[in-house]
């Protein structure tokens, strides 16, 4: 079984699109009918995120951590207990390509670090900031970006690396560093495609939105 893990904190505006694209990815013919289970970890949500997730018929785990690392860790443990052999991670403000999951698995690695493409640019992000982002971002195979919005890992490698730490930010970076330390085979690829929002009000301090804000400074 393949598990898809999505931590969510008040994502009512973007979660519906996220789950629509996840459904398409889970039904890709290259998966040959393998079971895919989708888990939304609702962390301290006070909006309609739970209602939206239930409408899509996905599994729900509710936590009150207000900590993305802990939310991911609890979600991963839940999926592993259900027999997941692979954990594919994205975020509630992101949408995945229809072949996203198939491409992660086709890379035949212990873990996959994918790239992200910004969605429609936020009006608050200057043209200069957009240009700076595009200049420095490595949208290619062999990049060294780490995004929780586009990350995959085998259950064996995940457990061997110690899993996600309970960090409020950069839990994805910590996991990948631990994977490197244990000698896991990591594919740094642009083949699994994810589009993510360019909002500046980050759900996690120090996250992608804060990085975009720093380019605006």
C-alpha positions in Angstrom: 0.0 0.0 0.0 1.1 3.6 -0.8 0.3 6.3 1.8 -0.1 9.9 0.9 0.4 12.3 3.8 -0.9 15.8 3.9 -0.6 18.0 7.1 -3.2 20.7 7.2 -3.7 23.8 9.3 -6.7 25.9 8.1 -6.4 25.3 4.4 -10.0 25.7 3.4 -9.2 27.9 0.4 -6.8 25.5 -1.3 -7.4 22.0 0.1 -10.2 21.1 -2.3 -7.9 21.5 -5.3 -5.1 19.6 -3.5 -7.3 16.6 -2.9 -8.8 16.6 -6.4 -5.3 16.4 -7.8 -4.3 13.7 -5.3 -7.2 11.6 -6.4 -6.0 11.7 -10.0 -2.5 10.8 -9.0 -3.7 7.9 -6.9 -5.6 6.5 -9.9 -2.6 6.7 -12.4 -2.4 3.5 -14.5 1.3 3.1 -13.9 0.4 2.2 -10.3 -1.3 -0.9 -11.7 -4.1 -0.7 -9.2 -2.0 -0.7 -6.1 -4.0 0.5 -3.1 -3.4 4.2 -2.2 -4.6 5.6 1.1 -4.8 9.4 1.6 -4.4 10.8 5.1 -5.1 14.4 5.9 -3.7 15.4 9.3 -5.8 18.2 10.6 -3.6 20.2 13.0 -5.6 22.6 15.2 -7.9 23.6 12.4 -10.7 26.1 13.0 -12.0 26.5 9.5 -13.7 24.2 7.0 -10.7 22.0 6.3 -12.3 18.9 8.1 -15.5 19.3 6.1 -13.6 19.5 2.8 -11.5 16.5 3.6 -14.6 14.4 4.6 -16.3 15.4 1.4 -13.4 13.8 -0.5 -13.7 10.6 1.4 -10.1 10.6 2.6 -8.9 9.5 6.0 -8.6 12.1 8.7 -6.4 12.3 11.8 -7.0 15.2 14.1 -4.2 16.6 16.3 -3.7 19.7 18.3 0.1 20.1 18.0 0.3 23.3 16.0 3.6 21.7 14.9 4.0 20.5 11.3 6.8 18.1 12.2 4.7 16.4 14.8 1.7 16.4 12.5 3.7 14.7 9.8 5.2 12.2 12.3 1.8 11.2 13.7 0.4 10.9 10.2 3.4 8.8 9.0 3.0 6.5 12.1 -0.7 6.1 11.3 0.0 5.1 7.6 2.9 2.8 8.6 0.6 1.0 11.0 -1.8 0.4 8.1 1.0 -1.2 6.1 2.2 1.6 3.9 5.4 0.7 2.0 5.9 4.2 0.6 5.0 7.6 2.1 4.4 10.4 -0.3 4.1 13.9 1.2 2.6 17.1 0.0 1.0 20.1 1.6 -2.6 21.4 1.7 -1.8 24.5 -0.3 -0.2 22.5 -3.2 -1.5 20.5 -6.2 0.2 17.5 -7.7 0.6 16.3 -11.3 -1.4 13.3 -12.3 1.8 11.3 -12.6 3.3 12.6 -9.4 3.0 9.4 -7.4 4.0 7.2 -10.4 7.1 9.3 -11.0 8.2 9.1 -7.4 8.0 5.3 -7.5 9.5 5.0 -10.9 12.7 6.6 -9.7 13.4 3.4 -7.7 15.1 5.1 -4.8 14.8 5.0 -1.0 13.6 8.6 -1.0 12.7 11.2 -3.5 13.2 15.0 -3.2 11.1 16.7 -5.8 10.9 20.4 -6.9 8.0 22.8 -6.7 6.7 25.3 -9.2 5.1 28.5 -7.9 1.4 28.9 -8.8 0.0 32.3 -9.7 2.3 34.8 -8.2 0.9 36.7 -5.2 0.4 40.4 -6.1 2.4 41.3 -3.0 5.5 39.7 -4.5 7.5 42.2 -6.6 8.7 41.4 -10.1 12.3 41.7 -8.8 11.5 39.1 -6.1 10.0 36.8 -8.7 13.0 37.1 -10.9 15.3 36.4 -8.0 13.4 33.2 -7.2 13.5 32.0 -10.7 17.2 32.8 -11.1 18.3 30.8 -8.1 15.9 27.9 -8.1 17.2 24.7 -9.6 14.3 23.2 -11.6 16.3 20.2 -12.8 17.4 16.8 -11.9 20.3 16.9 -9.5 18.9 19.9 -7.6 19.4 20.1 -3.9 16.0 21.5 -2.8 14.0 19.9 0.0 10.3 20.5 0.1 7.7 18.8 2.4 5.3 19.5 -0.4 7.1 17.1 -2.7 8.8 14.4 -0.8 8.6 10.6 -0.9 10.3 7.9 1.2 10.1 4.2 1.6 8.8 2.9 4.9 12.1 1.1 5.6 14.2 4.1 5.0 11.9 6.4 7.0 12.0 4.1 10.0 15.8 3.7 9.7 16.3 7.4 9.6 14.2 8.0 12.7 11.2 9.6 11.0 10.1 13.2 11.1 11.2 15.2 14.2 8.6 17.4 16.1 9.9 20.6 14.7 7.8 23.6 13.8 9.8 24.0 10.6 12.4 22.2 8.5 11.3 18.7 9.7 11.6 17.7 6.0 15.2 18.9 5.9 16.1 17.1 9.1 14.6 13.8 7.7 16.6 14.1 4.5 19.8 14.8 6.3 19.3 11.7 8.4 18.6 9.7 5.3 21.9 10.9 3.9 23.7 9.9 7.1 22.4 6.3 6.8 23.4 6.1 3.2 19.9 6.0 1.7 19.6 6.3 -2.1 18.0 9.7 -2.6 16.7 10.8 -6.0 16.9 14.6 -6.5 14.5 14.9 -9.3 12.2 17.3 -11.1 10.1 14.5 -12.6 7.5 14.4 -9.8 5.8 17.7 -10.3 4.1 19.8 -7.6 2.6 23.4 -7.8 2.5 25.3 -4.6 0.9 28.6 -3.5 2.9 31.8 -3.3 1.1 33.1 -0.3 3.1 35.1 2.2 1.2 34.2 5.3 3.1 31.0 6.1 1.4 28.3 8.2 4.8 27.4 9.5 7.3 30.1 10.5 10.4 29.8 8.4 8.6 28.0 5.6 8.2 28.6 1.9 6.1 31.7 2.4 8.7 33.3 4.6 11.3 32.5 2.1 9.3 34.3 -0.6 8.8 37.2 1.9 12.6 37.5 2.3 13.0 38.0 -1.4 10.7 40.9 -1.2 12.8 42.6 1.4 
